[in-house]
Amino acid sequence: MLSYRHAFHAGNHADVLKHTVLLQLIKQLQGKDKPFWVIDTHAGAGLYALDEGYARQLAEYREGIARLWGRTDLPATLAEYVAAVQEVNPDGKLKHYPGSPWLAYRHLREQDRLRLFELHTTDVRLLQQNFAGAGKQTLIQHEDGLAGLKAFLPPPPRRGLVLIDPSYEDKRDYLKVYQVLRDSLERFSTGVYALWYPCLARSETRDLPEKIKRLPAKGWLHVELCVRGREPDENGHVGMYGSGMVVLNPPWKLYETLQEIMPWLQENLAQGPGASFTLEYKSE
């Protein structure tokens, strides 16, 4: 399906969680001098305007990044994330939001590389425009990232971070991401794999983390942020009440970092009763 546009949801609570984790993964991988690749299987447009177009229609950023904007009491990890968003808002007004490709690009070292997949025809064109002049460090593929990922594994430096975050509009994506991760571990067993998923009233969303945790990785980390309970609204609609990530082969400091910020995020991003978080970790 090609109807999904991340611009509708840019900067929401799910982006806060996903992009905070992404930045910490990059930071911790840079603890060693050896280069690494970041591969984003669903890159989107890379940069989003919040004051016009799709993002303005739903304005989900108001319940996400906007709740952190201008705060002086942020935990250090979240202050780093907000500072990264401030780079695209130099006048101090929250008008733009950087997607995962832009955040990764701005935080890579000269020796690191970025590989981006995007299938949507309009978004890949916007992605190419946003990354014009990025040079050889970044490569953009107009392709299904789940299908194209195997061609890049293992990356030449034998170090890499793979971010997988499809829209899951197609229910088959739940099975696809499991199969892709299973096959990717066979090709590149030491890679760091970060899978994002939505919390919906579907059995697939509840089952997916458990399936991923059983894959033969050296360890895993599971984090989930629910901004409200699963109770339906007055129209009987549940919708996305949170999101989560499973990280395979996570850097050992990530769990400690998330322990410090998840209670804060639960309290400050809550949209109603039943807000909660999950944080689990298992090493080899």
N, C-alpha and C positions, 0 to 999 in steps of 0.2 A: 504494500500500500504506500502511496506517495502523497497522501492528504495531510499528514502531520507536519506542522511548522512549529519549531520550538519557540519562535518569536512570541507566540501567545503566552508562553509560560516563563519567559526569561526573568531571572532574578527571584523566582519564587522560593518557598522553603526547601524544595528538593534541590534547587541549584545551590543554595547556601550549604547544605550538607555535602553534596557531590563535589563542589569546587573547593571547599575547605579540605576535604580528604585528598583531592587531586594535588593541591599545592603542598600538602604535607608529604605526600608520596614523593613528589619531585624533590623537595627539600632534603628528605632523608636519603634518597638515592644519590644525591650530590655529596653525601658524606664521604664518598670515594672519588678520587680524581678520574677514574676510568670513565669514558663516555658511555652514554646509553641513548636509546631511542624511546620516544613516546609515540604510540600509535593510537589514534582515536577513530573508532569504527563508525561513528555517527556524529560527524563534526558539526553539522548545521551550518549556519551562516558565519559563525565566529564572533560577530559583534552585533549588538541589538540596540535600537533606539527605544527608550522607555516612554518617551513623551509623544509618540506618534505611531501610526500603523497598528500592527497586530498586538504588540505588547500593551498599548494603551486601551485596547478593547476590554481585556480581562483585568488588566492592572494587577496581576498576581504578585508582582514585585513588592507591592505595598505590604503584603503579609510575609515578605521574605527579607531581601536585602535592605529595604527601607526601614525595617525595625532595628537594624544594626547601624544605619547611617547616622553619623553625628554623635554616636554614643562615646562617652569617655571612660566607661567602666568595662570595656570589652576584655575578655581573657586574651592573652597575648596571641594565641593561635588565630582567634577570630579577628583581632586587630590586623594581623598580617593579611588575612583574606580581604578585609575591607580596604586596606591600603592598595591591594591589587586592583580592586574595582575603582578606587579613586584615581588611578592612573588614566582612565579613559573619561574622567570627569574633572579635569584640571581646575574648573571654576568653582568646585565644591558643591555643585548642584547635581543631584542624581538624575541624569538624563540618558545615560548609556550603560549597557551591561556587557561585560566580556564573557563570551562562552568559553568552554573548556579549551578549544584550540588556541584562542588568544592568550588565555592565562598560561597555558603551557609554553607557548612561544616566547612570552615576555620573561619567563623564568628559566629558560634553558641557557646553558653555557655555550660558548662557541663550539665546543667539541661535540655537543649533543645534537640529535636530529629529531625532526617532527614529521610524522606521516599521517595524513588526514584522508579519510574516506567520507564521501557524501553522495547519495544517490539522487536526491531531489534536484531536478534541473535548475530551478530558480535559486535554491540555497547554495548549490555548488558554484553558480555564477557569482553570487554575493561573496562567497568564501574566497574565490579567486580574486575578486576586487579588493577585499579586505586585506589579503596577504600579498598584494602586488608589491614587489620590491623586497620580499622576504628572503630571496636568494635561494641557494641550493640547500640551505638547512631545512627547508620545508618542502614537502612534496604533497600535492593534492591529487587524489584519485576520484574521478567521477564514476563511482562503482559501489556496489553493495559491500560494506565493510565486513560483514560476516562471511561473505564468500571470498573476498580478496585478502583477508588477513593472512592466510597460510603462506602466501607468496613472500611475506616479509619475516617469517619465522624460520629459524632464529635470526635476529638482526646481527650484522657483522660484529659489533662489539660484544655480543653475547650477554648484554645487559639491556633490559627493556621494561617499559610499563605500557600495558595495553588497557585502554579505557573502552568499555562496552556499555553503551546506554541507548538501546533502541526505544522506540515509542511504545512498543507492545500493543499497538492498535490491532495488529494481527496476532491472534492467540498462538500461532505457530512459532512466534518469536521465543516463547518460553522454552520450547524444545530445542530450537536452533541455538540459543546461547549456551545451553548445556552441552550440546554436541560440539560447538565451536571451542568451548573451554576444554573439553575432554581431549579433542584432537590437538589443540594448541599446546597442552601440557606434554603430549607425546613428542611434539616437534621442538619445544622450548620449555623444558621442565623447570628451569630456574627463573623464568620471567615472572614479573609481578602483574597480576591480572585483577582489575577493578571492575566489577559488574554492578551496575545500578539497576534498581527495579522499583516500580511504583507499588504502593500499598492500596489495593483495591479489593472490592468484595468478590474476589475470584479465588477459587482453590489454587489456581496456578501460581498466584503471587505468594500464597502462604507456603506452598510446597517447594518453590524454586530455591530459596536459601538452603534448605535441608539437603536438596539434591547436590547443590554446588559444594557444600561442605564435605560431602563424601567422595569428591574427586581426589585423585592421588597427588595432592600437592604437599609440600613440606610443612605447610601450616595455613591457617585461615583466620580472618577477622570478619566478624559480622556486626554491622551497625545499622540501626533502624531508628528513624525519628517519626513518630506519629503526632501530628499537631492537634488532633482531636480523636474522639472515639469513632467506632464504626457504625454508630447509630444513624439511620437515614434521616434526611431533613423532612420538612413538612410535605414535600412532594414524593417522598419515598425514595429519594436519590441519595446514594452514599458517596460516590465519586472517589477521588484520590484523597485519602486522609493522612497520607504520609509517604515516606519512601525509605529505601534502604540500600546498602551496598554490601557485597561480599568481596573481600580482597584475598586472593590466593597468593601465597608466599609474601605476606606483608613484612615490611621492615619492622623490627622488633619494638621500636619506639612509638609506633602509631597507636597501639592500644593505650599506652600511658597518656599520650596526647589527647585522645578522645575521651578518656576518663575525666579529664579536667573540663572539657567543654560541653559534653552532652547534657548534663543537668542544666546548664545555662541556656542551651538552645531549647530544651523542653519548656523551660519556664518562659522564655522571651519570645518564642515563636508559636506558642499555643494559640489555637483558634477556638477552643471550646473545651468542655469537660472531656476527660479521657486521654489528654495528651500524655505521651509516654516515650521512653526510649529503650532500646535494647543494645547491649554491647557485650559481645562474646569474642573470645580469642582462644585459639589452640595452636600450639607450636609442635613441631615434630618430637 
